[in-house]
């Protein structure tokens, strides 16, 4: 009986080559460690079937896990509703959340923020395209569904009060303050001023949180470039799960295009924990962070 393998050997070969280059190893180095010829390594990288024992040895050699090398343990979400619903589910079971969202974590925004977010998302819809009215109605319905999911997330967070460590990029806030809560830049000037004022109120809220330091909220203001992908790390007694997102809920939001991922890979979780710890140590906290934000707000 002919059984097909669930392993994509071509993709495995691509990851093998990428990890090898990242480890600064030549094909000869890998071949020597495995006790095979260089030609065998090249054939593996081109998609030749690899024994599972060899995959295990390769993972150890390249400083990664078998799961990463095989491309498993990752959930992919191209649809923003699916992803944010998954986020809601993960938050429900989390005791602690470590997050970076641009410009600030949705869970820490004011009660008015979702109203502005809905307006911003409507403003991002393509203008004057050839789509039908029914298609536009579907997109508006999806935006309303998203806002509902986000409302549920904020309500659950306020009720459960899990611990949250929120990393906020100072440069992200500078851009946020300059742009305002807008979905596009060609809005009337009076409306732009109103939205900039709304952004100022959100920054003031973060400053107040940093001053008051609630037991379950820790905010770190990072005066450095932040990762291009936003993330949340959900921690509980039983496991840690990492969510990476290309979707943005700040100024000029994007929920239409991108692929988000969710993984429980110990390797990914560890790497992000290390990055979070490094950024947190270098961040402004408490009153020092609030002072930096108030200086930002005082700029002409």
C-alpha positions in Angstrom: 0.0 0.0 0.0 1.3 3.4 -1.0 0.9 6.0 1.8 1.6 9.6 1.1 3.6 11.6 3.6 2.1 14.7 5.3 5.5 16.3 5.2 6.2 18.9 2.5 9.8 18.0 1.7 10.3 20.9 -0.7 9.3 23.4 2.0 11.4 21.5 4.5 14.4 21.9 2.2 13.7 25.6 1.9 13.6 26.0 5.7 16.8 23.9 6.0 18.7 26.2 3.6 17.4 29.3 5.4 18.4 28.0 8.9 21.7 26.8 7.5 22.5 30.3 6.1 21.3 31.9 9.4 23.7 29.7 11.3 26.5 30.8 9.0 27.2 27.1 8.0 28.4 25.9 4.6 26.9 22.8 3.1 30.2 21.1 3.8 29.8 21.9 7.5 26.4 20.2 7.7 27.6 17.3 5.6 30.5 16.7 7.9 28.3 16.8 11.0 25.9 14.3 9.5 28.5 12.1 8.0 27.2 12.5 4.5 28.4 14.1 1.3 27.8 17.7 0.3 25.7 16.5 -2.6 23.3 14.8 -0.1 22.8 18.1 1.7 22.1 19.9 -1.5 19.5 17.3 -2.5 17.8 17.6 0.9 17.6 21.4 0.4 16.0 20.7 -3.0 13.3 18.6 -1.5 14.6 15.1 -1.3 12.9 12.9 1.3 14.7 13.1 4.7 14.5 10.5 7.5 12.9 11.8 10.7 16.1 10.9 12.6 18.1 13.2 10.2 15.6 16.0 10.8 16.2 15.7 14.5 19.9 15.9 14.0 19.6 18.8 11.7 17.5 20.7 14.2 20.1 20.2 16.9 22.9 21.3 14.6 21.1 24.4 13.4 19.9 25.5 16.8 16.2 25.2 16.1 13.4 22.7 16.9 12.1 19.9 14.8 8.7 21.6 14.9 10.1 24.7 13.3 12.1 22.8 10.7 9.0 20.8 9.8 6.8 23.9 9.8 4.3 22.6 12.3 2.6 24.1 15.4 1.6 27.3 13.6 -1.9 28.6 12.9 -2.3 31.0 10.0 -5.1 33.6 9.7 -5.7 35.6 6.5 -9.1 36.7 7.7 -9.1 39.4 10.4 -12.3 38.3 11.9 -10.9 34.8 12.5 -7.7 36.1 13.9 -9.3 38.6 16.4 -11.8 35.9 17.5 -8.9 33.6 18.2 -7.2 36.4 20.1 -10.4 36.8 22.2 -10.3 33.0 22.9 -6.6 33.1 24.0 -7.2 36.1 26.2 -9.9 34.3 28.0 -7.5 31.6 29.2 -4.5 33.9 29.9 -3.3 34.8 33.3 -0.8 37.3 31.9 -0.5 39.1 28.5 2.6 40.7 27.1 1.8 42.9 24.1 3.0 45.4 21.6 0.3 46.9 19.3 0.6 50.1 17.3 0.3 52.6 18.8 -1.1 51.1 22.1 -2.7 47.9 23.2 -6.4 47.9 22.4 -7.1 46.5 25.9 -5.8 49.8 27.4 -7.6 52.2 25.2 -10.5 54.5 26.4 -14.2 53.7 26.1 -14.4 56.0 23.0 -11.7 54.3 21.1 -13.8 51.7 19.4 -16.2 54.3 18.1 -13.3 56.0 16.4 -11.9 52.7 15.2 -15.1 51.9 13.4 -15.0 55.3 11.6 -11.3 54.8 10.7 -12.0 51.3 9.3 -14.9 52.7 7.2 -12.5 55.4 5.9 -10.0 52.8 4.8 -12.4 51.1 2.4 -11.4 51.6 -1.2 -12.8 54.8 -2.7 -14.5 54.8 -6.1 -13.6 51.2 -7.0 -15.7 48.9 -9.2 -17.1 46.8 -6.3 -20.9 46.6 -6.0 -23.0 48.1 -3.3 -23.6 44.6 -1.9 -19.9 44.1 -1.6 -19.5 47.3 0.3 -22.4 46.2 2.6 -20.5 43.0 3.3 -17.4 44.9 4.3 -19.3 47.3 6.5 -20.9 44.2 8.2 -17.5 42.7 8.8 -16.2 45.9 10.4 -19.2 45.9 12.7 -18.5 42.3 13.6 -14.9 43.1 14.3 -15.9 46.0 16.6 -18.3 43.6 18.4 -15.4 41.1 19.0 -13.2 43.9 20.2 -15.8 45.1 22.6 -16.1 41.6 24.0 -12.4 41.5 24.4 -12.2 44.8 26.3 -15.2 43.8 28.5 -13.6 40.5 29.4 -10.3 42.1 30.2 -11.9 44.7 32.4 -13.8 41.9 34.3 -11.1 39.3 34.5 -8.2 41.8 35.0 -5.3 39.5 33.9 -1.9 41.0 34.2 -0.7 42.9 31.1 2.7 44.1 30.2 2.3 46.6 27.3 5.3 47.8 25.4 4.6 51.2 23.7 6.9 52.7 21.1 7.6 56.4 21.6 8.1 56.9 17.8 4.8 55.1 17.2 3.1 57.6 19.5 4.8 60.6 17.8 3.3 59.4 14.5 0.0 58.7 16.1 -0.2 62.2 17.6 0.8 63.8 14.3 -1.7 61.8 12.2 -4.6 61.4 14.6 -7.3 58.8 14.6 -7.9 58.7 10.9 -8.4 56.0 8.3 -7.0 58.2 5.4 -5.2 61.5 5.2 -7.5 63.4 2.8 -10.1 64.3 5.5 -11.4 67.8 6.0 -9.1 69.9 8.2 -11.7 70.4 11.0 -12.2 66.6 11.2 -8.4 66.0 11.2 -8.1 68.4 14.2 -10.9 66.5 16.0 -9.2 63.2 15.4 -5.8 64.5 16.5 -7.4 65.7 19.8 -8.9 62.2 20.2 -5.3 60.8 19.8 -4.1 63.2 22.4 -6.7 61.9 24.8 -5.5 58.3 24.3 -1.9 59.3 25.0 -3.0 61.2 28.1 -4.8 58.0 29.2 -1.6 56.0 28.9 0.3 58.7 30.9 -2.3 58.4 33.7 -2.0 54.6 33.7 1.8 54.9 34.0 1.4 57.3 36.9 -1.3 55.4 38.8 0.3 51.9 38.0 -2.7 49.7 38.6 -1.8 46.3 40.0 -2.6 44.4 36.8 -1.2 46.9 34.3 2.4 47.6 33.5 3.4 50.0 30.7 6.9 50.4 29.3 7.6 53.3 26.9 10.3 52.3 24.5 12.5 55.0 22.9 13.7 52.8 20.1 12.5 51.2 16.9 9.8 48.6 17.6 9.2 45.3 15.8 7.4 45.7 12.5 4.8 43.0 13.5 2.7 43.5 16.5 2.4 40.7 19.0 0.8 39.3 22.0 2.2 36.6 24.3 -0.5 34.8 26.3 0.7 33.0 29.4 -1.1 30.6 31.7 0.0 28.0 34.2 -0.3 25.3 31.5 1.2 26.9 28.4 2.3 30.0 26.5 0.9 31.0 23.1 2.3 33.7 20.8 0.2 35.7 18.3 1.9 37.8 15.6 -0.2 40.2 13.5 0.2 42.4 10.5 -3.1 44.0 11.2 -3.1 47.5 12.7 -5.8 49.1 14.9 -4.2 52.5 15.3 -4.1 55.4 12.9 -4.4 54.4 9.2 -5.5 50.9 10.3 -5.2 47.8 8.2 -7.4 44.7 8.6 -7.8 43.9 5.0 -4.4 42.5 3.9 -2.0 40.3 5.8 -1.4 36.9 7.3 -1.4 36.6 11.1 0.0 33.6 12.9 -0.5 31.9 16.2 2.0 29.4 17.6 2.8 27.5 20.8 6.3 26.7 19.6 8.6 26.8 22.7 11.4 28.3 20.4 9.2 31.2 19.2 7.9 31.8 22.7 11.4 31.9 24.2 12.7 34.3 21.6 9.9 36.7 22.2 10.2 36.4 25.9 13.8 37.4 25.6 13.0 40.3 23.3 10.3 41.5 25.6 12.6 41.4 28.6 15.2 43.4 26.8 12.8 46.0 25.7 11.2 46.2 29.1 14.5 46.7 30.9 15.3 49.6 28.6 11.9 51.2 28.7 10.7 54.2 30.7 8.2 53.2 33.4 5.9 54.8 35.9 6.3 58.5 36.5 9.3 58.7 34.2 7.3 57.3 31.3 4.4 59.6 32.1 6.7 62.6 32.1 8.0 61.7 28.6 4.5 61.4 27.3 3.5 64.8 28.8 6.5 66.3 27.1 5.4 64.8 23.9 1.9 66.3 24.3 3.4 69.7 25.2 5.2 70.0 21.8 3.8 72.7 19.6 
